[in-house]
Amino acid sequence: MSKVIILNRDQYDQYIIDEMIENILEVISYSPSADVQRIVIKPNMMYYWDASTGETTDPRIVSSIIDSLRRIFGEDIDIYVAESDASSMKTKYVFKVLEYDKLCEKKRVKLVNLSDGEIVTEKVQLHKDIVKLKVNKLLLSADFVVNVPKLKVHREPPVLSCALKNFFGLISTQYKYQYHQNLSIYVSAINKLIKSNVIIVDGLVVNGKFPKKMGILIGANDPVSCDIIASKIVGRNPMQDQIISSAINEGLGKMDFQFIDPDSIFNTAIKKFPQLNPFLSKISWSMQLKLLKIYVKLIGDILPPIMGED
């Protein structure tokens, strides 16, 4: 049965995060193959924003997950922390800026740019479409995949970014902005091709109208169930979310699931989440794009194709 658990702590140092991750993994039912040798962890690395902004996955959570996986599957497993280049981000920069390079060196795991290496094109059959996706062969050979998204809302356009959307970053194509007009289709396709075994959502610091400390972790074994809960927390109707609706139509998860709220904080989380104002969001995003243009001239990095800079 699909399960979703939400936990909350007022303080969350590394020890407490470790405890929360262990709790989640004890509760969430997952069915790995008999012999797990290769594990891929997919955090959310949105541009170069630190985890304190609510935009990217806190490396401390990934650190705890790595330790837990080794306790479960043994010290000899191969663990990969993976992200791909994006329209407005190169992993060679983001790995260093967000200090995932230091984390992976310390934990003796491999840090992988999914846009490099052996890339293959896979056809994914959806109900109404056949979608071609470029993916790294590492993903196709993984025995176990851990999805570690953020609890946040994208500003432009305002859309929930959680478990389903996080896997959009598994597509090896750099300029993924070309897929945004049919975003729900491509998100469903990549989630159909690559399955989440376990989902752990970073809501320690969330991002809506503004970043806010919430001290929340959400665990799930089903991306649809996970995103239904996340959508309600951020103040959106999950049945009006095209990404969630598309995923349900493709059989990627269930609306009927067991929700576990041992701290009784779900309703409080809904009230506390800083809901986004779409009008102010456009103004804020416009200012950020101007700053990014200055950045690209100074550093020589890349910007989204929508800006006409590619």
Backbone as CSV, one residue per row, in Angstrom:
resi,resn,N_x,N_y,N_z,CA_x,CA_y,CA_z,C_x,C_y,C_z
1,MET,0.838,-1.204,0.000,0.000,0.000,0.000,0.870,1.250,0.000
2,SER,0.414,2.287,-0.712,1.154,3.544,-0.721,1.082,4.205,0.649
3,LYS,2.234,4.731,1.088,2.299,5.388,2.395,2.987,6.733,2.268
4,VAL,2.499,7.690,3.057,3.149,8.995,3.171,3.232,9.327,4.653
5,ILE,4.421,9.736,5.098,4.595,10.148,6.495,5.168,11.550,6.527
6,ILE,4.674,12.371,7.443,5.201,13.718,7.627,5.719,13.852,9.050
7,LEU,6.945,14.359,9.177,7.569,14.558,10.487,7.963,16.016,10.642
8,ASN,8.004,16.470,11.873,8.358,17.861,12.143,9.226,17.948,13.392
9,ARG,10.285,18.757,13.314,11.122,19.057,14.472,11.422,20.552,14.481
10,ASP,11.383,21.160,15.666,11.672,22.590,15.771,13.146,22.878,15.540
11,GLN,13.985,21.959,15.974,15.428,22.069,15.760,15.870,20.868,14.936
12,TYR,16.835,21.064,14.059,17.230,19.937,13.210,18.727,20.000,12.876
13,ASP,19.516,19.591,13.858,20.935,19.398,13.593,21.116,18.041,12.919
14,GLN,22.366,17.667,12.644,22.616,16.429,11.909,22.075,15.209,12.646
15,TYR,22.193,15.190,13.962,21.711,14.053,14.744,20.198,13.893,14.603
16,ILE,19.481,15.002,14.673,18.019,14.944,14.565,17.596,14.557,13.152
17,ILE,18.296,15.068,12.161,17.992,14.693,10.771,18.212,13.192,10.583
18,ASP,19.310,12.668,11.136,19.573,11.225,11.069,18.406,10.436,11.661
19,GLU,17.924,10.901,12.802,16.824,10.222,13.499,15.546,10.254,12.653
20,MET,15.272,11.387,12.018,14.073,11.524,11.193,14.128,10.610,9.971
21,ILE,15.303,10.545,9.340,15.462,9.688,8.161,15.263,8.223,8.541
22,GLU,15.839,7.820,9.662,15.675,6.442,10.122,14.202,6.127,10.388
23,ASN,13.500,7.066,10.981,12.077,6.907,11.257,11.289,6.728,9.966
24,ILE,11.579,7.551,8.992,10.883,7.463,7.706,11.115,6.110,7.044
25,LEU,12.351,5.674,7.016,12.679,4.416,6.344,12.078,3.205,7.058
26,GLU,11.875,3.314,8.356,11.224,2.231,9.097,9.740,2.132,8.750
27,VAL,9.125,3.287,8.479,7.678,3.328,8.239,7.321,3.047,6.789
28,ILE,8.113,3.590,5.868,7.789,3.476,4.443,8.134,2.082,3.932
29,SER,7.172,1.432,3.331,7.406,0.115,2.729,8.007,0.312,1.337
30,TYR,9.098,-0.356,1.087,9.696,-0.305,-0.245,10.169,-1.705,-0.602
31,SER,10.214,-1.970,-1.882,10.497,-3.337,-2.343,11.687,-3.354,-3.296
32,PRO,12.899,-3.287,-2.765,14.076,-3.366,-3.631,14.276,-4.784,-4.142
33,SER,15.062,-4.895,-5.192,15.396,-6.222,-5.687,16.222,-6.955,-4.631
34,ALA,16.333,-8.255,-4.779,17.003,-9.074,-3.766,18.463,-8.662,-3.574
35,ASP,19.102,-8.222,-4.648,20.528,-7.911,-4.586,20.753,-6.471,-5.042
36,VAL,20.750,-5.553,-4.102,20.969,-4.138,-4.421,22.460,-3.843,-4.400
37,GLN,22.997,-3.461,-5.535,24.414,-3.137,-5.639,24.655,-1.687,-6.063
38,ARG,23.702,-1.117,-6.811,23.902,0.221,-7.370,22.708,1.098,-7.011
39,ILE,22.990,2.188,-6.272,21.943,3.094,-5.805,22.203,4.498,-6.333
40,VAL,21.152,5.133,-6.826,21.234,6.520,-7.292,20.382,7.393,-6.381
41,ILE,20.969,8.490,-5.905,20.252,9.488,-5.101,20.112,10.745,-5.939
42,LYS,18.875,11.220,-6.088,18.622,12.432,-6.891,18.108,13.562,-5.990
43,PRO,19.017,14.452,-5.540,18.564,15.644,-4.816,18.074,16.702,-5.801
44,ASN,17.601,17.813,-5.290,17.205,18.938,-6.135,18.281,20.007,-6.043
45,MET,18.910,20.305,-7.182,19.926,21.349,-7.227,19.450,22.425,-8.198
46,MET,18.667,23.344,-7.688,18.073,24.398,-8.486,19.013,25.589,-8.570
47,TYR,19.670,25.709,-9.739,20.634,26.780,-9.966,21.680,26.749,-8.853
48,TYR,22.092,27.866,-8.287,23.192,27.877,-7.335,22.758,28.375,-5.962
49,TRP,21.474,28.204,-5.632,20.988,28.676,-4.350,21.275,27.662,-3.252
50,ASP,21.793,28.166,-2.149,22.073,27.367,-0.965,20.770,26.811,-0.379
51,ALA,20.870,25.722,0.391,19.687,25.088,0.980,18.914,26.036,1.897
52,SER,19.580,27.029,2.459,18.916,27.975,3.352,17.905,28.850,2.620
53,THR,17.956,28.885,1.289,16.999,29.663,0.502,15.702,28.888,0.255
54,GLY,15.702,27.592,0.589,14.537,26.764,0.306,14.450,26.289,-1.124
55,GLU,15.495,26.506,-1.904,15.481,26.145,-3.321,16.133,24.800,-3.606
56,THR,17.063,24.375,-2.763,17.835,23.171,-3.051,17.841,22.222,-1.853
57,THR,18.066,20.952,-2.147,18.076,19.923,-1.102,19.257,20.117,-0.157
58,ASP,18.975,20.075,1.119,20.004,20.229,2.146,20.948,19.026,2.100
59,PRO,22.261,19.249,1.897,23.214,18.130,1.839,23.217,17.264,3.092
60,ARG,22.796,17.807,4.229,22.756,17.006,5.462,21.749,15.866,5.337
61,ILE,20.667,16.095,4.594,19.678,15.041,4.388,20.269,13.936,3.523
62,VAL,20.973,14.324,2.465,21.617,13.336,1.599,22.663,12.555,2.377
63,SER,23.391,13.244,3.248,24.387,12.580,4.098,23.732,11.503,4.957
64,SER,22.608,11.824,5.578,21.891,10.855,6.416,21.385,9.674,5.592
65,ILE,20.884,9.960,4.399,20.380,8.895,3.527,21.501,7.930,3.160
66,ILE,22.673,8.463,2.845,23.814,7.613,2.493,24.151,6.671,3.650
67,ASP,24.223,7.212,4.860,24.535,6.387,6.038,23.476,5.309,6.247
68,SER,22.204,5.676,6.091,21.116,4.717,6.289,21.152,3.606,5.247
69,LEU,21.421,3.978,3.996,21.477,2.976,2.928,22.591,1.967,3.172
70,ARG,23.700,2.441,3.697,24.806,1.523,3.985,24.459,0.582,5.135
71,ARG,23.712,1.085,6.102,23.286,0.211,7.189,22.290,-0.840,6.690
72,ILE,21.467,-0.455,5.734,20.442,-1.372,5.217,21.028,-2.384,4.244
73,PHE,21.840,-1.896,3.295,22.294,-2.747,2.193,23.754,-3.185,2.290
74,GLY,24.507,-2.618,3.241,25.896,-3.010,3.396,26.866,-1.956,2.909
75,GLU,28.080,-2.058,3.384,29.106,-1.063,3.063,29.617,-1.171,1.634
76,ASP,29.391,-2.296,0.971,29.978,-2.523,-0.345,29.147,-1.991,-1.507
77,ILE,27.978,-1.427,-1.244,27.133,-0.946,-2.336,27.744,0.290,-2.993
78,ASP,27.449,0.464,-4.269,27.869,1.651,-5.009,26.756,2.690,-4.938
79,ILE,27.087,3.871,-4.422,26.110,4.944,-4.299,26.543,6.113,-5.178
80,TYR,25.576,6.638,-5.938,25.821,7.766,-6.827,24.859,8.898,-6.463
81,VAL,25.395,10.096,-6.281,24.565,11.295,-6.143,24.569,11.968,-7.506
82,ALA,23.386,12.164,-8.090,23.321,12.525,-9.501,22.439,13.745,-9.767
83,GLU,22.880,14.542,-10.720,22.118,15.679,-11.233,22.564,15.923,-12.661
84,SER,21.733,16.580,-13.457,22.093,16.860,-14.842,22.236,18.358,-15.068
85,ASP,22.903,18.722,-16.151,22.941,20.120,-16.560,21.525,20.572,-16.899
86,ALA,21.267,21.847,-16.703,19.945,22.392,-17.011,20.094,23.635,-17.867
87,SER,18.960,24.170,-18.294,18.979,25.350,-19.157,19.737,26.498,-18.512
88,SER,19.677,26.597,-17.203,20.309,27.716,-16.509,21.327,27.249,-15.476
89,MET,21.905,26.059,-15.658,22.803,25.523,-14.630,23.753,24.489,-15.210
90,LYS,25.008,24.597,-14.830,25.984,23.566,-15.161,26.404,22.877,-13.867
91,THR,26.360,21.557,-13.891,26.660,20.825,-12.658,28.094,21.039,-12.191
92,LYS,29.012,21.299,-13.104,30.406,21.490,-12.690,30.549,22.679,-11.753
93,TYR,29.631,23.623,-11.859,29.607,24.751,-10.928,28.773,24.431,-9.697
94,VAL,27.578,23.894,-9.915,26.639,23.721,-8.804,27.142,22.705,-7.784
95,PHE,27.850,21.658,-8.237,28.400,20.679,-7.296,29.341,21.352,-6.301
96,LYS,30.114,22.320,-6.784,31.069,23.010,-5.910,30.379,24.056,-5.051
97,VAL,29.492,24.842,-5.670,28.824,25.923,-4.938,27.997,25.371,-3.784
98,LEU,27.270,24.272,-4.021,26.423,23.684,-2.989,27.169,22.673,-2.124
99,GLU,28.473,22.488,-2.412,29.376,21.646,-1.619,29.014,20.167,-1.637
100,TYR,28.367,19.727,-2.723,28.125,18.296,-2.879,29.420,17.559,-3.204
101,ASP,30.385,18.266,-3.781,31.674,17.631,-4.051,32.360,17.236,-2.742
102,LYS,32.295,18.113,-1.745,32.898,17.810,-0.442,32.141,16.690,0.268
103,LEU,30.813,16.721,0.181,30.003,15.688,0.822,30.330,14.313,0.257
104,CYS,30.376,14.223,-1.073,30.588,12.919,-1.710,32.003,12.398,-1.469
105,GLU,32.960,13.306,-1.411,34.334,12.887,-1.090,34.396,12.354,0.338
106,LYS,33.745,13.043,1.264,33.743,12.627,2.666,33.046,11.283,2.843
107,LYS,31.936,11.077,2.131,31.132,9.866,2.283,31.581,8.741,1.351
108,ARG,32.559,8.995,0.531,33.094,7.987,-0.396,32.010,7.474,-1.364
109,VAL,31.261,8.427,-1.930,30.284,8.080,-2.956,30.626,8.857,-4.229
110,LYS,30.041,8.433,-5.332,30.352,9.043,-6.619,29.364,10.165,-6.927
111,LEU,29.903,11.276,-7.401,29.103,12.423,-7.803,29.048,12.447,-9.327
112,VAL,27.840,12.410,-9.889,27.695,12.177,-11.328,26.896,13.284,-11.999
113,ASN,27.450,13.782,-13.100,26.693,14.659,-13.994,25.997,13.770,-15.019
114,LEU,24.687,13.706,-14.956,23.927,12.807,-15.837,23.927,13.259,-17.290
115,SER,24.431,14.455,-17.551,24.533,14.932,-18.934,25.830,14.491,-19.596
116,ASP,26.728,13.879,-18.818,27.979,13.339,-19.343,27.930,11.815,-19.327
117,GLY,28.929,11.208,-19.954,28.999,9.749,-19.950,28.199,9.139,-21.082
118,GLU,27.742,7.909,-20.874,27.026,7.178,-21.916,25.538,7.536,-21.868
119,ILE,25.097,8.266,-22.872,23.718,8.733,-22.963,22.989,7.926,-24.036
120,VAL,21.787,7.474,-23.709,20.981,6.715,-24.670,19.614,7.383,-24.805
121,THR,18.961,7.108,-25.926,17.606,7.620,-26.154,16.604,6.499,-25.918
122,GLU,15.662,6.748,-25.025,14.649,5.766,-24.680,13.266,6.257,-25.115
123,LYS,12.482,5.350,-25.659,11.097,5.668,-26.007,10.191,5.256,-24.856
124,VAL,9.335,6.177,-24.435,8.413,5.906,-23.337,6.984,5.992,-23.876
125,GLN,6.236,4.927,-23.720,4.860,4.881,-24.202,3.908,5.400,-23.123
126,LEU,3.283,6.525,-23.382,2.222,7.038,-22.538,0.887,6.712,-23.184
127,HIS,-0.199,7.049,-22.537,-1.515,6.719,-23.081,-1.745,7.366,-24.443
128,LYS,-1.336,8.629,-24.577,-1.617,9.353,-25.814,-0.365,9.775,-26.575
129,ASP,0.793,9.496,-26.021,2.030,9.974,-26.630,3.130,8.932,-26.530
130,ILE,4.059,9.011,-27.464,5.332,8.316,-27.350,6.391,9.392,-27.192
131,VAL,7.077,9.371,-26.065,8.046,10.408,-25.742,9.453,9.842,-25.809
132,LYS,10.341,10.569,-26.470,11.748,10.179,-26.535,12.532,10.989,-25.508
133,LEU,13.291,10.279,-24.678,14.071,10.915,-23.629,15.524,10.485,-23.712
134,LYS,16.419,11.435,-23.548,17.835,11.107,-23.433,18.173,10.952,-21.955
135,VAL,18.695,9.780,-21.609,19.034,9.512,-20.211,20.390,8.829,-20.119
136,ASN,21.008,8.980,-18.973,22.283,8.326,-18.703,22.055,6.846,-18.398
137,LYS,22.890,5.980,-18.948,22.730,4.539,-18.738,22.845,4.147,-17.265
138,LEU,23.490,4.999,-16.473,23.578,4.733,-15.039,22.188,4.548,-14.440
139,LEU,21.230,5.374,-14.871,19.878,5.303,-14.315,19.196,3.988,-14.668
140,LEU,19.446,3.502,-15.874,18.800,2.273,-16.330,19.373,1.043,-15.641
141,SER,20.564,1.173,-15.099,21.202,0.028,-14.431,21.083,0.101,-12.910
142,ALA,20.432,1.149,-12.394,20.314,1.303,-10.946,19.360,0.265,-10.365
143,ASP,19.716,-0.280,-9.205,18.860,-1.232,-8.500,17.901,-0.531,-7.546
144,PHE,18.225,0.703,-7.170,17.451,1.409,-6.152,17.637,2.902,-6.379
145,VAL,16.527,3.653,-6.387,16.598,5.094,-6.652,15.909,5.849,-5.520
146,VAL,16.623,6.804,-4.957,16.083,7.628,-3.873,15.859,9.042,-4.407
147,ASN,14.626,9.491,-4.324,14.197,10.793,-4.817,14.163,11.763,-3.645
148,VAL,14.977,12.838,-3.709,15.093,13.765,-2.565,14.777,15.197,-3.019
149,PRO,13.499,15.490,-3.258,13.112,16.816,-3.743,12.987,17.836,-2.623
150,LYS,12.706,19.082,-3.007,12.378,20.157,-2.074,10.870,20.340,-2.017
151,LEU,10.408,20.910,-0.922,9.013,21.331,-0.808,8.979,22.814,-1.147
152,LYS,8.545,23.118,-2.385,8.583,24.517,-2.836,7.609,24.720,-3.986
153,VAL,7.402,25.989,-4.308,6.576,26.362,-5.451,7.429,27.211,-6.378
154,HIS,7.490,26.839,-7.663,8.185,27.673,-8.635,7.428,28.978,-8.812
155,ARG,8.164,30.048,-8.972,7.535,31.363,-9.064,6.921,31.647,-10.435
156,GLU,7.582,31.236,-11.488,7.094,31.573,-12.824,7.319,30.409,-13.774
157,PRO,6.266,29.671,-14.170,4.892,29.844,-13.677,4.753,29.220,-12.289
158,PRO,3.757,29.661,-11.497,3.559,29.082,-10.163,3.150,27.611,-10.268
159,VAL,4.039,26.709,-9.907,3.758,25.278,-10.005,4.487,24.551,-8.878
160,LEU,3.830,23.552,-8.306,4.455,22.745,-7.269,5.688,22.034,-7.831
161,SER,6.769,22.098,-7.072,7.972,21.349,-7.439,8.275,20.392,-6.304
162,CYS,7.986,19.106,-6.543,8.231,18.122,-5.486,8.697,16.812,-6.121
163,ALA,8.140,15.684,-5.715,8.683,14.386,-6.107,8.642,14.152,-7.618
164,LEU,7.489,14.358,-8.251,7.368,14.110,-9.686,8.275,15.048,-10.479
165,LYS,8.219,16.322,-10.161,8.984,17.325,-10.907,10.485,17.148,-10.720
166,ASN,10.915,16.670,-9.553,12.354,16.514,-9.314,13.000,15.577,-10.321
167,PHE,12.260,14.570,-10.796,12.822,13.621,-11.754,12.970,14.215,-13.151
168,PHE,12.375,15.360,-13.402,12.611,16.081,-14.659,14.108,16.321,-14.837
169,GLY,14.812,16.481,-13.701,16.256,16.691,-13.728,17.058,15.455,-14.067
170,LEU,16.399,14.302,-14.242,17.103,13.096,-14.680,17.309,13.067,-16.192
171,ILE,16.571,13.902,-16.910,16.722,13.949,-18.369,18.076,14.565,-18.695
172,SER,18.856,13.893,-19.524,20.239,14.315,-19.771,20.348,15.556,-20.639
173,THR,19.320,15.845,-21.434,19.329,17.029,-22.286,19.533,18.279,-21.437
174,GLN,20.483,19.116,-21.830,20.762,20.303,-21.022,19.629,21.322,-21.102
175,TYR,19.246,21.679,-22.335,18.255,22.745,-22.495,16.847,22.176,-22.384
176,LYS,16.476,21.851,-21.161,15.164,21.238,-20.920,14.031,22.249,-20.967
177,TYR,14.372,23.525,-21.104,13.323,24.528,-21.196,12.420,24.276,-22.410
178,GLN,12.961,23.628,-23.434,12.179,23.326,-24.645,10.994,22.412,-24.342
179,TYR,11.045,21.707,-23.204,9.971,20.779,-22.848,8.887,21.424,-21.975
180,HIS,9.074,22.679,-21.578,8.188,23.269,-20.581,6.751,23.445,-21.066
181,GLN,6.548,23.614,-22.375,5.174,23.756,-22.864,4.378,22.468,-22.662
182,ASN,5.055,21.345,-22.646,4.421,20.044,-22.403,5.025,19.398,-21.159
183,LEU,5.210,20.213,-20.124,5.948,19.778,-18.946,5.347,18.529,-18.316
184,SER,4.037,18.491,-18.157,3.404,17.355,-17.485,3.643,16.050,-18.236
185,ILE,3.698,16.117,-19.562,3.942,14.924,-20.374,5.353,14.401,-20.131
186,TYR,6.334,15.306,-20.154,7.730,14.881,-19.986,8.010,14.435,-18.550
187,VAL,7.357,15.070,-17.587,7.525,14.642,-16.193,6.952,13.240,-16.011
188,SER,5.790,12.985,-16.595,5.204,11.637,-16.511,6.102,10.615,-17.195
189,ALA,6.658,10.995,-18.333,7.488,10.060,-19.101,8.736,9.643,-18.325
190,ILE,9.429,10.609,-17.716,10.661,10.257,-17.009,10.341,9.468,-15.742
191,ASN,9.205,9.766,-15.092,8.810,8.992,-13.912,8.345,7.595,-14.280
192,LYS,7.864,7.421,-15.492,7.479,6.084,-15.950,8.711,5.258,-16.296
193,LEU,9.739,5.933,-16.809,10.970,5.242,-17.191,11.819,4.899,-15.964
194,ILE,11.953,5.849,-15.036,12.777,5.670,-13.840,11.872,5.762,-12.613
195,LYS,11.820,4.714,-11.834,10.915,4.652,-10.684,11.621,5.087,-9.393
196,SER,10.886,5.815,-8.552,11.365,6.135,-7.206,11.089,4.951,-6.283
197,ASN,12.112,4.448,-5.615,11.897,3.426,-4.591,11.514,4.056,-3.262
198,VAL,12.177,5.149,-2.940,11.895,5.891,-1.717,11.963,7.382,-2.037
199,ILE,11.047,8.149,-1.446,11.036,9.602,-1.601,11.172,10.230,-0.230
200,ILE,12.111,11.151,-0.094,12.265,11.917,1.144,12.307,13.393,0.770
201,VAL,11.267,14.110,1.138,11.125,15.516,0.750,11.738,16.418,1.817
202,ASP,12.610,17.309,1.367,13.254,18.277,2.252,12.330,19.492,2.427
203,GLY,11.714,19.569,3.614,10.920,20.735,3.965,11.467,21.416,5.205
204,LEU,12.763,21.239,5.461,13.376,21.919,6.602,13.252,23.430,6.418
205,VAL,13.616,23.876,5.210,13.337,25.246,4.786,12.539,25.142,3.494
206,VAL,11.339,25.703,3.480,10.479,25.640,2.293,10.575,26.959,1.542
207,ASN,9.999,26.978,0.335,10.013,28.217,-0.440,8.692,28.389,-1.158
208,GLY,8.003,29.444,-0.821,6.780,29.832,-1.511,6.887,31.291,-1.850
209,LYS,6.137,32.118,-1.151,6.251,33.570,-1.311,7.643,34.025,-0.896
210,PHE,8.199,33.336,0.085,9.553,33.601,0.574,10.047,32.347,1.264
211,PRO,11.359,32.206,1.503,11.863,31.039,2.239,11.406,31.096,3.693
212,LYS,11.150,29.911,4.265,10.706,29.860,5.653,11.130,28.546,6.285
213,LYS,11.666,28.616,7.498,12.009,27.406,8.241,10.735,26.712,8.692
214,MET,10.593,25.439,8.308,9.405,24.670,8.683,9.774,23.401,9.454
215,GLY,10.984,22.891,9.287,11.421,21.708,10.021,10.680,20.439,9.652
216,ILE,10.276,20.334,8.372,9.457,19.204,7.926,10.261,18.264,7.026
217,LEU,10.046,16.979,7.212,10.459,15.969,6.238,9.227,15.144,5.887
218,ILE,9.075,14.834,4.600,7.982,13.972,4.139,8.608,12.735,3.506
219,GLY,8.137,11.574,3.911,8.613,10.323,3.327,7.485,9.636,2.589
220,ALA,7.800,8.968,1.486,6.767,8.285,0.703,7.398,7.186,-0.138
221,ASN,6.550,6.253,-0.596,7.008,5.230,-1.537,6.278,5.354,-2.868
222,ASP,5.634,6.504,-3.079,4.802,6.720,-4.262,4.822,8.223,-4.568
223,PRO,5.326,8.651,-5.728,5.450,10.092,-6.009,4.114,10.819,-6.114
224,VAL,3.068,10.135,-6.571,1.759,10.781,-6.688,1.191,11.078,-5.306
225,SER,1.190,10.062,-4.422,0.704,10.266,-3.059,1.496,11.365,-2.362
226,CYS,2.796,11.338,-2.553,3.669,12.345,-1.959,3.279,13.745,-2.423
227,ASP,3.080,13.908,-3.724,2.791,15.230,-4.267,1.378,15.703,-3.945
228,ILE,0.466,14.787,-3.712,-0.874,15.186,-3.270,-0.780,15.871,-1.906
229,ILE,-0.032,15.264,-0.984,0.163,15.868,0.334,0.918,17.185,0.218
230,ALA,1.989,17.195,-0.575,2.788,18.412,-0.741,1.954,19.538,-1.348
231,SER,1.126,19.195,-2.317,0.290,20.197,-2.980,-0.673,20.848,-1.995
232,LYS,-1.256,20.046,-1.121,-2.176,20.594,-0.115,-1.448,21.516,0.856
233,ILE,-0.213,21.157,1.216,0.555,21.986,2.147,0.838,23.359,1.549
234,VAL,1.173,23.417,0.263,1.515,24.700,-0.364,0.280,25.481,-0.792
235,GLY,-0.923,24.954,-0.489,-2.143,25.697,-0.750,-2.721,25.530,-2.135
236,ARG,-2.398,24.412,-2.789,-2.909,24.169,-4.136,-3.808,22.933,-4.133
237,ASN,-4.722,22.906,-5.087,-5.612,21.757,-5.251,-4.902,20.716,-6.103
238,PRO,-4.562,19.551,-5.542,-3.803,18.564,-6.323,-4.529,18.097,-7.582
239,MET,-5.855,18.110,-7.570,-6.606,17.651,-8.730,-6.600,18.680,-9.864
240,GLN,-6.134,19.905,-9.556,-6.000,20.923,-10.587,-4.554,21.084,-11.044
241,ASP,-3.687,20.245,-10.532,-2.278,20.267,-10.899,-2.072,19.335,-12.095
242,GLN,-1.632,19.884,-13.217,-1.498,19.092,-14.439,-0.468,17.980,-14.299
243,ILE,0.604,18.234,-13.566,1.636,17.209,-13.398,1.090,16.026,-12.611
244,ILE,0.382,16.311,-11.523,-0.192,15.230,-10.715,-1.275,14.491,-11.498
245,SER,-2.152,15.227,-12.171,-3.236,14.601,-12.950,-2.685,13.701,-14.037
246,SER,-1.662,14.174,-14.737,-1.044,13.377,-15.794,-0.440,12.100,-15.224
247,ALA,0.235,12.220,-14.084,0.861,11.053,-13.453,-0.180,10.027,-13.018
248,ILE,-1.305,10.502,-12.500,-2.387,9.592,-12.115,-2.919,8.857,-13.339
249,ASN,-3.121,9.586,-14.437,-3.613,8.970,-15.676,-2.656,7.918,-16.215
250,GLU,-1.378,8.098,-15.938,-0.375,7.149,-16.426,-0.116,6.021,-15.426
251,GLY,-0.858,6.002,-14.338,-0.712,4.926,-13.361,0.581,4.979,-12.569
252,LEU,1.095,6.180,-12.332,2.378,6.327,-11.647,2.248,6.387,-10.130
253,GLY,1.024,6.362,-9.634,0.807,6.394,-8.200,-0.671,6.334,-7.894
254,LYS,-0.988,6.441,-6.619,-2.372,6.251,-6.200,-2.888,7.433,-5.389
255,MET,-4.190,7.710,-5.572,-4.859,8.719,-4.753,-5.280,8.142,-3.412
256,ASP,-5.355,6.834,-3.339,-5.748,6.143,-2.105,-4.477,5.675,-1.407
257,PHE,-4.159,6.287,-0.280,-2.910,5.942,0.411,-3.062,6.154,1.901
258,GLN,-2.151,5.573,2.652,-2.131,5.739,4.104,-1.275,6.947,4.454
259,PHE,-1.880,7.918,5.130,-1.162,9.122,5.537,-0.875,9.053,7.033
260,ILE,0.402,9.158,7.390,0.839,9.012,8.783,1.364,10.362,9.267
261,ASP,0.723,10.895,10.282,1.063,12.219,10.821,1.225,12.126,12.334
262,PRO,2.331,11.516,12.801,2.484,11.260,14.239,2.577,12.521,15.090
263,ASP,3.021,13.631,14.490,3.157,14.878,15.246,1.933,15.781,15.103
264,SER,0.934,15.326,14.316,-0.296,16.103,14.089,0.004,17.527,13.631
265,ILE,0.849,17.626,12.590,1.280,18.962,12.156,0.820,19.304,10.734
266,PHE,0.084,18.395,10.086,-0.310,18.622,8.697,-1.109,19.919,8.532
267,ASN,-2.158,20.107,9.328,-2.989,21.307,9.211,-2.216,22.564,9.590
268,THR,-1.332,22.436,10.562,-0.483,23.566,10.945,0.475,23.926,9.820
269,ALA,0.999,22.914,9.142,1.917,23.153,8.019,1.219,23.919,6.901
270,ILE,-0.032,23.575,6.629,-0.803,24.285,5.598,-0.930,25.765,5.961
271,LYS,-1.204,26.043,7.228,-1.370,27.429,7.667,-0.050,28.194,7.644
272,LYS,1.045,27.508,7.941,2.339,28.184,8.055,3.053,28.384,6.716
273,PHE,2.713,27.558,5.708,3.441,27.666,4.445,3.232,29.057,3.833
274,PRO,4.323,29.708,3.403,4.217,31.059,2.821,3.692,31.009,1.386
275,GLN,2.375,31.030,1.242,1.761,30.879,-0.079,2.152,32.023,-1.010
276,LEU,2.303,31.666,-2.261,2.842,32.574,-3.269,1.769,33.480,-3.849
277,ASN,2.109,34.752,-4.025,1.264,35.706,-4.738,1.749,35.776,-6.180
278,PRO,0.971,35.293,-7.173,1.428,35.230,-8.570,1.875,36.570,-9.139
279,PHE,1.180,37.661,-8.778,1.522,38.979,-9.323,2.891,39.430,-8.829
280,LEU,3.100,39.357,-7.514,4.389,39.751,-6.952,5.503,38.824,-7.421
281,SER,5.140,37.583,-7.704,6.120,36.617,-8.186,6.721,37.063,-9.515
282,LYS,5.895,37.583,-10.398,6.385,38.031,-11.711,7.381,39.177,-11.565
283,ILE,7.075,40.110,-10.659,7.980,41.235,-10.438,9.319,40.751,-9.877
284,SER,9.244,39.869,-8.880,10.460,39.331,-8.267,11.311,38.577,-9.272
285,TRP,10.653,37.736,-10.096,11.383,36.948,-11.082,12.060,37.831,-12.106
286,SER,11.401,38.935,-12.501,11.979,39.866,-13.461,13.274,40.462,-12.921
287,MET,13.286,40.799,-11.636,14.486,41.360,-11.020,15.604,40.316,-10.966
288,GLN,15.239,39.070,-10.671,16.246,38.011,-10.609,16.896,37.783,-11.971
289,LEU,16.100,37.824,-13.030,16.647,37.618,-14.378,17.651,38.714,-14.743
290,LYS,17.366,39.929,-14.323,18.306,41.025,-14.592,19.640,40.781,-13.886
291,LEU,19.560,40.306,-12.638,20.781,39.999,-11.893,21.548,38.846,-12.541
292,LEU,20.807,37.862,-13.085,21.457,36.730,-13.731,22.200,37.164,-14.997
293,LYS,21.661,38.148,-15.698,22.340,38.652,-16.898,23.683,39.298,-16.535
294,ILE,23.685,39.992,-15.411,24.945,40.578,-14.945,25.923,39.474,-14.579
295,TYR,25.407,38.448,-13.889,26.245,37.313,-13.483,26.909,36.641,-14.677
296,VAL,26.135,36.388,-15.750,26.679,35.649,-16.886,27.797,36.416,-17.583
297,LYS,27.710,37.734,-17.559,28.771,38.544,-18.170,30.058,38.466,-17.353
298,LEU,29.897,38.350,-16.033,31.067,38.304,-15.158,31.725,36.932,-15.140
299,ILE,30.900,35.863,-15.145,31.408,34.507,-14.942,31.543,33.723,-16.238
300,GLY,30.710,34.024,-17.229,30.730,33.246,-18.462,29.887,31.997,-18.381
301,ASP,28.942,31.960,-17.443,28.041,30.820,-17.296,26.911,30.950,-18.323
302,ILE,25.864,30.131,-18.184,24.775,30.111,-19.150,23.479,30.555,-18.519
303,LEU,22.540,30.994,-19.363,21.224,31.439,-18.922,20.140,30.680,-19.663
304,PRO,18.911,30.698,-19.146,17.826,29.958,-19.809,17.595,30.442,-21.226
305,PRO,17.236,29.546,-22.156,16.967,29.923,-23.528,15.866,30.965,-23.678
306,ILE,14.935,31.031,-22.718,13.861,32.006,-22.812,14.398,33.438,-22.881
307,MET,15.620,33.633,-22.387,16.210,34.954,-22.370,16.933,35.270,-23.675
308,GLY,16.985,34.285,-24.558,17.643,34.518,-25.839,19.136,34.595,-25.746
309,GLU,19.701,33.952,-24.724,21.151,34.038,-24.501,21.883,32.774,-24.941
310,ASP,21.129,31.741,-25.427,21.801,30.504,-25.780,22.219,30.554,-27.227
